[in-house]
Amino acid sequence: MSVKVSVLMPACNVEKFLPECMDSIVSQTLQDIEIICVDDGSRDSTGEILNRYAASCPKLRVIHKENTGYGHSMNVALDAACGEYIGILETDDFVDPDAFEKLYEAAAGCGADVVKANYYTYVSQPEPKSTYFEVLGDYDLYDTVFCPQDHQEVMKVRASIWSGLYRREFLIGNGIRFSETPGASFQDTGFAFKVWACAKRAMLLRDAYLHYRTDNSASSVKNMSKVFCICDEYDAIRAFLDERPEKDAAFSAIAAYNRYEQYRWNLDRLVPELKWRFLRRMKKDMLAEERAGHLDRSLFMDFQWDRLQAIMHRTLRYYIRLRKEQR
């Protein structure tokens, strides 16, 4: 049985935030909807909370499984979905009551492969507050259908995969899935890139419907196991492009630029004792992009290009300067 929207909801040890999230999804004004919650081996009461909601909401299905990470959970949910469009809701966030009705109206109205909206940043302390965040404001593309290949600047925006809808047959037809790397680190990056690279019809919406919680970040700045996760994701993007020569020709340059920007962001947030190890990996990967001819100077601002050259060719000097600046 097909529905208009399947909402995929991965859940792992989120008992503190889950009721607010579930209240927001089971009260959606869009009636023709299914909700697929995947309990990724939670060790708290997450599974029990999901079961209670499912008992009173026939639109909601719960899949319990061993802990295999975010990417695998999302693929399990995607395989179980039957909706015309796919939505994503992280279980520590929440959405406005008409969120998926509005997103579906926009997507179905123009036959879009992907529709992306802005969102709210949300904090619960010292008092609950949502702030409108116009992540799409730099692109004069609101409420118009466009092809991302002709407007690759939109691929620079943060992934925020939970602020949009994706046509399910489009995802299936292009083999767009999540990397099944361990844990929950950056798998949204590859998914978002593949969507933009393959979409023919996209639309951006000025409005916001999702409230993105910013005070529940499990820090990875000191976690050695997560330091190189962003590298794995860009290696997966590179493999995706290698398998599709026409996409490789069109999107290699923006992929290399995004690799630089994401690596730079990761480098800046790491604790000092991890910076040198990551900087050496960044040098190696960006030199590989340079040798492959993927670096397009026109995509970089002057200060970005200068910093990239320093990282690739004057690495130790750059590291020493970086440490001095951050003392």
Secondary structure, 3 states (H helix, E strand, C coil): CCEEEEEEEEECCCCCCHHHHHHHHHCCCCCCEEEEEEEECCCCCHHHHHHHHHHHCCCEEEEEECCCCHHHHHHHHHHHCCEEEEEECCCCCEECCCHHHHHHHHHHHHCCCEEEEEEEEEECCCCCEEEEECCCCCCCCECCCECHHHCHHHHHCCCCHHHEEEEHHHHHHCCCCCCCCCCCCCHHHHHHHHHHHHCCCEEEEEEEEEEEECCCCCCCCCCHHHCCHHHHHHHHHHHHHHCCHHHHHHHHHHHHHHHHHHHHHHHHHCCHHHHHHHHHHHHHHHHHHHHCCCCCHHHCCHHHHHHHHHHHHCHHHHHHHHHHHCC
